[in-house]
Amino acid sequence: MRDPYSILGVNRSANADEIKSAWRSKAKTIHPDQNQDDPDAGERFAEMGQAYEVLKDPERRKRYDRASALQQTFMQQRQAAREAEMRAKASRERAAKVMEELARASAKRAQAEVLQSQAQQQQQNGKARGDAPPEPAEDMVERIFGVSPDGQTADSGQKKTADEASTAQAARPSSKSDATGADATDEGPGSRPAPQTTGMGSGILNTLLRRIRGETVTVLETAPDLLAEAVVTIEDLLNRGSVIVHSSDDRDVRVSLSAGMTEGHVVRLKGQGLKLPGMKQGDLVVTLKVAKHADFRVSGFDIHTILPISLEDAVLGAEPMLKTPEGEQTIAVPAWSGSDQAIRLEGMGLYNDAGGRGDLVAELRIVLLEKPDPKVTDLMRHMRHGLYL
């Protein structure tokens, strides 16, 4: 459904009277009976009715406002992340250009040093100009630095002969070569071949280039989770049925109850969260809250209740009837039981996640008679003063 405020044409701060007045005015204008020639009149009238149902209910309106605010905040954060990614990409491209220029300059220096070393070696050996052809620069780079101009190590393959190296060097097209003499491949518009560097700094430069180009900024592609609470009764947990949860984006979602659920249990419903355009739907995270009960309360998987007993039953013992969530049951109260004691009935609590059940805990409370009894009063007076009959 579209924004209900826009459908009714009211501000988000509009009160109940303004919303009702806008609905009545719109209803008269777009009612299908008044627009019989418009085939979409019925659909627009139904949409307006749904918008009014959302805004006239304070709780549904609050849920919609929260979901709308969350969606707007998240979209702003996503846009900021996209802008940050674009800035980071531009920075990486600038850094890559700088590193490529450094790599080319380093390659030129290394090649010049190789050529100079070759000339000095020829002078020292006193070779004549008509002797065997000089050693190619590529082979000298491989021999001195252990790395060929195409990035292979010296022992990665069989070394070229002088004639083969000269032939390969002469066959290289000059129009597609970079500063090192290695071929540059054009992979399409805007592509930039990675520079092949030689010399002692080539490994470091190539590593830096790979790290710069590999940096990315992760943009969240899944919408954030929605949080909700589900109020359940003790009977719901014992019957292990299901409850309906009203999400903040005004949807009713059914939550199945199973063993192991109790107060504060969190249920994650995959793909039931916030819907945002162009993003994967998030999850709905539901926290269970056990409704207050007049006779029982939940502690973990145990169910606690109060068992009132009279003074004589506390002293002499008794077998009163105990009210449980599953009906009444006889319980044995030992003699001389005080209000600080409890009787635990095993396996009568909530279903736990270990295949069993918690306990039903009856907390004893001694109560006096509704009206004073002279016999009981005399007995207590004799016990206080040490006078026994």
URZIGI-V549593 format. One record per helix or strand. SS is the DSSP state (H for helix, E for strand). FROM is the first residue (numbers start at 1). LEN is the number of residues. Records with the same first field share a line. If there is no record, write none. Layout:
SS = FROM-LEN, FROM-LEN
This chain:
H = 4-5, 16-15, 32-3, 41-16, 58-68, 137-9, 162-10, 174-3, 202-13, 234-6, 311-6, 374-12
E = 147-1, 153-1, 177-1, 183-1, 222-1, 226-7, 242-5, 252-5, 266-4, 280-1, 284-7, 296-4, 302-9, 318-1, 321-4, 327-4, 333-1, 342-4, 351-1, 357-1, 360-8
